[in-house]
Amino acid sequence: MPLNKTNKRTRQIESEQTLKWTRGRPQELQVYLTKDCLNIDEETRREYIQKILQLYNNDDTEDNKRFQIEQLNITNFWDVDQNIVENPFFVDLIRKLQPGYKLPSHEKLAGIMLSHAVVRIEDQVNSILGKVTNLTLGLDGWTNLRLLV
């Protein structure tokens, strides 16, 4: 389905492009507007970043707890193949450890959940960089990050 032509903001943002978004996936559109869209003003981009960050605030609501648990899947399995969530042995292990928990699919884990994590980390980095001056970036091209763990 093409972007909504009646929405003034959407038309302003992507007037020359003919992107297609499936219904019921507003989070994918939010991630696109925060990370990839070139024709968006900074105020609108910041607005969509805030919408994504609100998903992960520290409220004790049931939805927020679910998001935090799903986010653990990403942060705890950086070095593990993303297909593990579809491995029958891993699924069985999770069912035994937490019977009511439903693992996200490989597509969701590597797609929208990873994109949300990227937006959150970029926001944290930008807020830190906005507060400090006189920074130096040092890179050690010889260090293997896997050996540091």
Secondary structure, 3 states (H helix, E strand, C coil): CECCCCCHHHHHHCCCCCCECCCCCHHHHHHHHHHHCCCCCHHHHHHHHHHHHHCCCCCCCHHHHHHHHHHHHHHHCCCCCHHHHHCHHHHHHHHHHCCCCCCCCHHHHHHHHHHHHHHHHHHHHHHHHHHCCCCCCCCCCCCCHHHHC
